[in-house]
Amino acid sequence: MTTHDTVAMLLPGSAPNDGLSGNVAQLFSDRLAHRRDALLQSLYAQLQGAASSHDQAGAQATQQLLVAQQGLTGTPQEPLLTLAATHQDLVTQRLAHEEALQVLRQQAALQAQLTEFDALLASGAWKQAAEAAAAFPKTGCPALSEEAAHVQQACQQRLDLLEQTLQQHASASIRISAQAPSHSITVSRLQADQLWPAMASIGTLHSSVATLVEELTDKLFQPLLSSVGDTGPAQVQASDARETAVFEWVSEREDASTESAMIEDVLCKCLHFLADHLFKGIAAEAGAQLWPALSQLYTQHRLQAQCEAVKADLGALQQVAAAAEAIEKEAAALGFYTFPGPIHTFCQAALHILNWGSEGEEASLLARGQYSISAGCQALLALMHTILERACLAGSSSVAQALCAAVSDAALLKCLLPPEVHARQLQVPHVAALHAMDCQHLAQHLLLMPHCYQHLTQKKILTSLHYHGPAQQLQQATHACLTQMERQQVQELGQLLEAARGFRRLHEAQAGIAARRAIARVLHTLSRLGNALKGVLDLRTHAAVAGRIVDAVCGMTAGSILAMQSIGSEESEDLARIIAPLTTDAVPSALGFPQASATAPAAAKGLHAAAVSSAEAHAPQLLRLKELHFMLTARLIEIRDWSRAGRLRASGLAPHESAHMVRALFEDTENRRRTLEEL
């Protein structure tokens, strides 16, 4: 008897045939539960009666055997064997009945699960129905193979019915209308909280979402990105009803006065609409398939053309990139994707091409570790190894020697013939540092190559001194490039210090403000420089470069202070407060390191301290400036004690410079004259 026949028997004749209401479904479930309990009670009673009768028969047979044994005077072996056989048969029958009872219990429980599943599916509780289907047994009962196969078939039919029902509702949950110039998408929100969890339980969520994403791409995003102009649709609106939500736009303007929305804003609104109404609760699963397709369409139809139109204007390109990345950030906030994504990568590549030239040679830093090199250097190094591999396979020694010479020529092209973009921008810190690391990297590999190709060294074609000269030229190019960059940065920092006007007349309001602003700008410039060099230079080279630049800045500041003929008491206090940040923050700023926090790991603290110590070793003027800062706030007796201890001379201050500071800071007294004599 099918479920439909059972329903027809149990329901009253006036019940509708096209569906079940909640009350009717509950009534149906209660009646089935009552019938199931009655059937189980009947089966249990029959089996219990059969077991009792068998027990009584066994007891009677045992009693008769005992009576017969008492009356026997001969050998009792034959009656005992008969009794044991009878007892064994009874035990076997009892076990068989218990096994049959267990099978019936399993079948009854499974029938109850099927009944519950039918009721849940009829009432629209798909999530609970999927959970009930997941509890179906995977294999049938071995004792009743025919009935087990029938039960398994019933389970599979219900699973297929659930999957078909969910797929139909998923397909009907979205309706897209693409009749130009009006486009709309309608989402049915009825039972959305049941649909996606049920699909996830039975394992069909991925395929269903893929179908919806394909439909959205073809019917929604493709027309939106290809049929509108540069400014986007003319009208965009979203309506939110109880059962459905509608998102629509018009791609043509009714008149010239109608304003158009930016297409990026439309995409953000559309993503919000989909996240709130269609993909609610499954944004991550949907975004894994939706966002790659949407970002590719947006890049092809919108972003690529915009970047090409403004490729010569840095400001306009930055605005385009910011608007495009806003979409990706919005998608990340909604849970569709993780920022940064493909749109951010495309925008950064476009900005790199504008900054470093059409070739984009310095766009990607392929090798990261102690320092970074450019993609061009990586390709050049691969070419050099390829040439040496060809030299190993060459049949003629002259050809092999020519190929080995070509390797050094190719390496020297990096320093002797830099690209045109380098000729224009080698003074830019990042580009200059990257070019210097390229030359250093090639020099190191040139010195190691003879040891990597033993076949050539054994034939005396390539020796350890073969590439010594080109490697020295590359190292000299590294030093020259960094020196040129340092000179340019020191010149710019010197121009910033000129705004301090030699730190004179600080008691005047404008002069003090100008001096403080000059020091703040110097530290800000050093911080930007440190951040630009930190990802490119190795730590030792970075510390040396930062130390030399800080040394030049501190030397100029100390020179301005020593050039002052008279420094009043208030002026000395103001001057000490102004230059104090330079003495404490100059080196960490130039290294691009924040101040080490108390909760930082020990390794980070050690690295910070080692880098600062190495940079300060290249900045003797920093110690000199620190001693001048001390003299600005010290008493005369303290200066005399430090002079006796040799601290002033150890800091780099000459005796006449110390004497000049004493004359500028203190009035002519007997105590000052004695101090000057000691200095």
C-alpha positions, 0 to 999 in steps of 0.5 A: 500500500502506498503513502497516497493510499494510506492518506486516502484511507485516513483523511476525511472525504472533504480533505483537499487533494491538491495539498495539505494544510498544517492542521491536516498534516498534523492530524495525518501524522497523529493517526499514523502514529496511533496505527503504528503503535497498535500494530507494534503492540499486536506484534509484540503480543504475538511474539510474547505468546509464542515465546511463553508457549515454547518456554512452557513446552520446554519446562514440561519436557524437562519435568517428564524427563526427570520423572522418567529418569527417576523410574529408570534403573538402567542406563540414563544416557539415551533420555538425557541426550534426547532432552539435550537435543530438545533443549537445543532446538528450543534455544535455537527457536528462541534466538530465531524469534528474538532476531525476527523481533529485532528485525521487525523493530528495525523495520517499524522504526524505519517506517516511522522515519519514512512517515515522519519524512513524508509529513515534513516534506508535505508541510514544507519543512525541508531542513528537518526533512533533509536531517531525517533523510540523513538518518536513513540507514545506508544498508538494509536488514540482512535477515529479510533481504526482500523487505530490506531491498523494498525499504532501501528503494523507498528511502532512495525514492524519498531522497530523489523526491526531496532533491527534485523538490529542492531543485525546483524551488531553487530554480523558481526562487529567482526570476530575471527579466532582461527586456531592454531598456528595463532589467529586473531580478525578482527573488522569492524569499519564502522558506529561504531559511529552509532551502539552503540548509536542506541542500547543504545536508544532502550535498547539492548546494554547490551544484545548485549555487553554480546554476544560479551563478551561471544564470546571474552572470549571463542574464544580470551582470553581462547586460549590466556591464555591457549595455550601459555607458560610462556612467552606468544605468539611468535609474536603479531601485529596489523594492522589498515586499513580504514574499518577494524582493525586486531589484531593477534598473533602466539602462537608458535615460528618458531625457538629458536631465536624468542623471546616471548612477555610477556603475560601481554603486549599482554593483554594490547595491546589487551585491547587497540585494543578493546577499540579503535576499538570495544568498542569505546565510551562504555568502561564502559558498556563493561568493567562491563561484560568483566573485571570480566570474563577476570580477572577470566581467567587470575587468574586461568590460569596465576596468580595463577600458578605464585604465587604458583611458587614463593610463598617463594620469596618475591621479585619475588612475588612482581614482579609478582604482579606488572606485574599483577596489571599493566594490571588492571591499564591499564584497569582502564585507558581505562575505563573498570574498576575501580582500585583496582579490583579482580587482585589487591585483589588476589595479596595483599592476596598472599603477606599477606600470604607470610608475615604473614604465610600460614594461612594468619591469619593477612591478613584481618582486619575485624573490623575497627573503633577506632582500628583493629583486625585480622580475627583470633581474630574475629573468636575466639570471635564468637567461644566464643559467640557460646560456651556461647550460648550452655551453656545457652541451656545446661540442666546441670549446670556442663556442663554450668560451663565447657563451661563457663570455656572453654571460658576463656581458648579459650581467653587465647590461644591468649596470652599464645599460640600465633601462630608460625608466631607470635613467629617469627615476633612479633617484626614487628610493624604491627604484634605486634600492631595487636596482642596487639589489639587482646588481648585488644579486647578479654579482653574487651569482656571477662569483658562484657560477663557476662552482655550479658548472664543474664540467666547464671548470674541469675543461679550463673553459670557466675559472673562478676568476673568470667573472671576478671583474664583472662582479666588481663592476656590479658591486661598484654599480650597487654602491654608486646607485645607493650613494646617488639616492642618499645624496638626493634624499639628504638634499631634500631633507636639508631643504626641509631643515631650512624652514627652521631658519637655523633655530634662531629666535625660537621665543617668537611664536612663528619661528618656534612653530616653523622649527617644530614643523620642520623637524616633524616633516623631517621625521615623516620623510625619514619614515616614508623612506624607511618604509620604501626601503624596508621591503627591498634592501637587506637589513645590513644595507638598509641599516647602513643607508639609514645611518648615513642619511640620519648622520647627514641630517643630524650633522646639519642640525648640529651645525645650525646649533653650533652656529648660534652665538648666543642662546638664552635660557628660555630659548635653550629649553625650547630648542631642547624640546624641538630637537628631542624627537630627532635624537630619539626617533630618527633612526627607527623612522629611517629603518621603517621600524615602529617602536618595539612594544613591551609585549612584542616577541623577544625575537622582534625586540632583538631584531629591532635593537640590532638594526638600530645599533647597526644604523647608529654605528653609521651615524656618529653625528647622532651621538654628537647631536645628543650631547648638544641636546644634553648641554642645552638642558645641563648645568655648568657643573654637569658639563664640567663633570662630563668633560672630566670623564671624557664623554664630550670628546668621545661623542665627537664634540671638539674642545672648541665646539664645547667651549663655544656652547658654554659661551653661548649658553652661560653668562661670563662668570668665574665658574664659566671661565674655570670650565672653559680652561678645563675644556 
